[in-house]
């Protein structure tokens, strides 16, 4: 990843230090959905080649399943996309989808910000592995006012 994030990049790579000799990597081709080859999660131990752990990460994710995404798509909701604007400072990627502004959707367990967004979870680097979380502490998703999403009343970010 460069020193500055932005939509103009065709792909990005972010590395994460682990304990000992473990390193995690996230690589994404810009504009590719979460459930495709667009994003890859890899982990390397010592001098070994990085191992692709994407399938196991996705299997343990909180991402909506194909049926739920089909229902959202029918209602005019976008594909899931990663919010990476804070990835250069925190080890977290947030997955969301956006309803069509001209076709409001009903509130459900995933909607927030007045049903203007659909929450799909947080991918977090935790010491030596990637995990998906439904909620995270505010320390992992700091509110600086520059985010795409308002920090106020976000039910998926807990604490001050």
Secondary structure, 3 states (H helix, E strand, C coil): CCCCCCCCCCEEEEEEECCCCEEEEEEEECCCCCCCCCEEEEEEECCCCCEECHHHHHHCCCCCCHHHHHHHHHCCECCCEEECCCCCCCCEEEEEECECCCCCCCCCCCEECCCCEEEEEEEEEECCEEEEECCEEHHHCCCCCCCCCCCCCCCCEECC
